[in-house]
Every structure is written in C-alpha cells, then in structure tokens.
C-alpha cells in the first residue's frame, strides 16, 4: 500500500511538473509573441465588408503589436474555405480568421464540412455588428418601399433575382426568410463575395440584395441603390430614416452580420488574452469607432467567453431557420 501511495504521489508530482513546465513555456511564448508578421485571413474577396473591417483592424493591430498584420483573402464556399484554412493552421497566433455570422450558418447549411467551427477555432473577440439592408437597383425595380417590392415581385415573371455573397451566408438565409414571409418567389444568385455582387447589382445583372450596410452605403448615398429596410430589430444609426423589416410589415426579422477574430484551437491562452486586450482597446478608441460608424458598422468588442456564447447561441438559432427554410448545400 505504501509503495502504491508513493508511486501515486510521484506520478502526481510528475504531472504537476509537466503541467507547470507547459504553462511556463506558454507564458514565455506569449511574452515573445509576436516575433514575425501575422496573417489575418478574410474568407471573402477584397472589397466586401469583411475585407474592409479586417484592413481597418489590421492597420491598428500592426501598430499595437509592433508587427505587420497582413490581410490574406481566401474566398470560396460561403466563407468556409478560409475558415478551414485557419482551423488547420499551426496554433501559434500567427494565423487568424476574420470570422462572421456566415460561419454559424454554414454549420447547418453544408452537409459536410472539413472542420468544426465550434471545436477547431478559438474565439478572440467580436469586432462589429453590421445591419443587413434590403437594397434594389432603382433603375430596374420601380419600388419605393417593401410593400411595393412584394407587389412588383408577385407580378414579375420570371422571378426577380437577388444576389448574395455565397451559398449558406446570411444574405442567402435572409432571402430565404423574406420569401417565406412574403410568399414571393425569388431567384437566388450566389457570388464569392460582396465585391462582385455589388458590381452586378449596380450593373443591373441582379435586381436586389440583402447585403451588409458597409458595402452598399456609399451607393445608397450616391443614389445608385435604394434602401428599403434593414433586417435588424433596430434602425441603423447610419440610416435612421430607413425602417426595419418589422416596421415595414414583415414581423420577426432580426438578423444582422457580426464580425470577429478567431484563432486555431490550442492557440496558447496568453496569446489569445493578449490579442483580446489589444482588440478591445482598438474597438473602444474614438478614431476606430468613428471610422466604423461612418461605414455603417456598430463597434462591438467582447471577451472570448462572450464571443463563444454568441457563436453557440446563433449556431442553434440558425439551425432552426435552415431547417424551416429547407436550405441545404452538398
């Protein structure tokens, strides 16, 4: 019995020493990090909201950390290509993902994903919440409000086309919910991102979209696109005169697009903490907030734990919407 007890104590002491060593090594790594440039992966092409926010953050984060933060665009498959790349990257803090609400939707929309958004990535902090907005090409769609658009769509044959920044994204799901709520039939045209979508919307290749406000706000102000309603529960401070979908008669609409930074799972906690601290400082700075608000984005930082809860809650919420809308992608 004494021998067993002695061996057990020695074993526990050994585990303690190993654990202490790992902890000490992690702390030492965090003190030296970053020692080289950091890659911030954007899972969409350049020009869209995710790209705009990533570059704004990257500029400030480079100054705060003393190393370049390089934005790397890896678009495709509704933002899942970029997420998969980061999920499988070395967990050393040098490869990060600019994630978005689309990733919580993709979990339910795609039958098979090569990664788990909840298990293979570590939340760092949210960055901003951006309202989605129903916009139309004024020259192609003679509607002044949502009711007139619905009436016009019901009379139009073939169906009016709406663009999204990819299959399984928030724009896609909002379009699905819009059809279910109004009874109209729309033709979904998926793009690889908001940049190419906006080009075709302005050119009249698609009639409408439910894009993020950041992307389309300049064109709304310029008169090339008309905003009919925002899809969030509250009006946007950037467009206070534009009603919500709920106010326009479509009850139950409350979908916005959040953006946030994630790292590969197993990234040392001290690195995640350091990143979170710097991002929270940046988001709370007057210059960054002014820049975000001017672009139609609402600044929003968080703890890693609060971000993880948002991801879990919205993954469950969108699973229900996806099932009700029967939205699946091979």
Secondary structure, DSSP 8 states (H G I E B T S, - for coil): -HHHHHHHHHHHHHHHHHHHHHHHHHHHHHHH--SS-EEEEESS-TTSHHHHHHHHHHHHHHHHHTS-EEEEE---GGGHHHHHHHHTS-SSSSEEEEEEHHHHHHHHHBS--SS-TTTSEEEEEEEEEEEBEEEEETTT---SSHHHHHHHHHH-SS-EEEEESSTTSHHHHHHHHHHHHH---EEEEE-SSHHHHHHHHHHTSSSEE--BHHHHHHHHHTTSEEEEEESSSS--TT-TTS-BTTTTT-TT---EEEEEEEEETT--HHHHHHHHHHHHHHHHSHHHHHHHHHTTEEE----HHHHHHHHHHHHHHHHHHHHHHT--B-
